[in-house]
Amino acid sequence: MLLPVATMAQTPPRPLKLVAFGDSLSAGYGLPGSAAFPAVLEQALRQKGVQVEISNAGVSGDTASGGLERLDWSVPDGTDGVILELGANDALRGIDPATTEKALDAIVTRLKARNIPVLLAGMYAPRNLGTDYTGRFDAMFPRLAQAHGLVLYPFFLDGIAGDRALNQADLLHPTPEGVRVIVQRILPTVERFLATLPAKS
């Protein structure tokens, strides 16, 4: 007598769906798509056994207010988490930090209302803007993270800012190697963020 054989294969868990929502630093300005931050981060996480898909919702030149305007169609339903990387262009344009903070706060509030957790990637203002501006700008990311209970990565360009070997000729956008450094540095924070996400069936 033959024993019954299970015919139903186990359904593998679906990948986590993340959105990198940002400006040119997420979009991968001057780089092929495979070398942009979302793709390199996805590859690094998959090498660690994390089943994840990271959508690139970066728009070059975008400010925090611009991000707010396109938020709803840039972050689709079913998104498990967002890496929010905006603010660099606000500083480059000298936009009042209060305006930037209000827009970032609104983005986080709307995502939380949709039950989409947020990892906040911070930015530092260029030092040539003066101590008053830089102090106000730099402080808003920790303040937002504390107010909303977010995982914070303090400085997205940590390890590459100002390094000619890791940036393109404009000294603003990373080279492929610069992106790899960003990913290497932010990876532990992303893993900590993923550990806070609700379990998916």
N, C-alpha and C positions, 0 to 999 in steps of 0.2 A: 504494500500500500504506500502510495506516495504521500509525503507530508505536504500540506499546503504551503505555497510559496507566497510571501508578501509581494504584492504587485504594485502597491502604491509607494512611490519613492518619496522620501522626505522633501518637503518644499524648503529650499534654502531661504534664510531670512533675506528680505529685500535690503538693498544697500541704503545706508543713511543718505539723505539728500540734503546737502548743504549749499548755500549760496554765498559766494564772495561778492559782497555788495560794496563797491567802492569807486575809486577814480582810476587814473592811469596806472597806478601802482598795482592794482588788481587786474586791470585790463591787459597789462603787458605791453605798454607803449614801446614800440620799436623792436618787439620780439615776436618770434613765431608763437602761435597759440600753445604749442607744447612746452614752451619755456616760460609761460606766464605763471604767476603765483598760484592760481587755483589748480592748474594741471600738475605743477610740481608738488604741491601739497597733497593732492589726491594720490599721486604716485607714492609719496613717502608714507602716507597712512596705509595704503594697500600693502606696501612692503612689510608693514608691521602687523598685517593680518586684519586690518579694519576694512570692512566692505563699505565703501563710501563713494558717492558721486558728488563732485563739487562743480556747480555751475558758475560760469564767469559772468557776473553782472557788473563788471567794471566799465565805466565810461570816462574816457580821457577828458580832462578839463572840468569834471563835475565838482561842484561844491556840495556842502551838506544840504543847502536849500534845494539844489537841483536834484539831489538824491531823493529828497522827500517827495518831490513832484512826481517821480517815476517809480516810487516804492511799490505800489500795488501790482503793477504789471511786471516789475523786475523780480519780485519774490512770489512765485506761484503757490497756490494751495498745495499742501503735501510736503512743504519744506520742513525739515526737521531742525534746522538751525541756520543762523546767519552769522557770518564774519563781517562785521561792519567796519569798513576802512574808508572813512571820509574825513576831510578837514585840511589836508595838505594844501589844496588850492585856495581854501579860505585864507590861510596864512600868507600864501604867496601874493594874494590880492589885497592883503591888509583888511579883510572884512572884520567888522567888530566881532570879537569872540562871543559876545552875548547873542548875536544873530546866529552864529554857528551852533552854539550850545542849544538854543531854542529848537533849531532844526533837527539836531541829533536826538534831542529829548523826544521830539515828536515821532521820529522814526522808531526809536526804541518802544515808545508807548504804543504805537500802532502794531508793531510786531508782537509785543506782549499780549495785546488784545486778541491777536490771532493765535495765541499759544505757541509762538515761535521764539525759542530762546536765542539770545544774542551774545556773541563774543565781541567785545569792543576792542578794536585795535587803535591805540592812541597814537598821537603825533606830537612832535615838538615844533614850535614855531622857529623860523630862522632867527638866530641871535641878533642879526643886524636890525631887527624891528624894535629894539629897545626893551628894557627890563619890564616896563609896565605892560606892554602888549604881550611879550613872551610869558610873563607870569600869569596873566589872565588866560591866555590861550592854553598853556600847558596844564593848568589846574582843572580845566573843565572835564577832561577825560576821567581822572580819578573821581571827581565829584559825581559825574553821571553814573559811573560804575557803582559807586556806593549807594546812590539814590535808588537805583533800579536793581541792585543785587546782581550785577553782571560780572562774569569773568573778564578781567582786563589784561591785555598785553600792552604795557605802558608806551612802547615806542616801536612802531612798525618797521622803521629803518635801522633798528639797533644792529650794530656790527658792520654797517655799510655806509652810513651817512658820511659824506665828504671824502670817501675813499675812491680815488680815481681809478684804481684797478677793478673796482666792483660796480662802477657806474658808467653809464654812457657819457658821451662828450658833454652833455648838458649838466652833468653832475647832479641831476635830479632823479633820473630813472635808472634802475639797476640793470646790469648786464645779466645774461643767463647765470653766470657764477654768483652774481649778487643776489639773484632770486633764490638760488640754492642756500645761500647763507641766511637769508630771511627765513626760509622754511625750516632750516636746521634750528634756528633760534626760537621760532614761534611754536615748533612742534610740541614741546611738553605742555604749553598752555592750551593748545588745541586738544590734546589728549585729555587734559583735565576738564576742558569744556565738554567734550564728548561724553565723559563719565557722568556729567550732570544731566544729560538728556534723558527724557522718559524712555523706558524700555518699549521697543516696538515688537508687536506680535508677528 
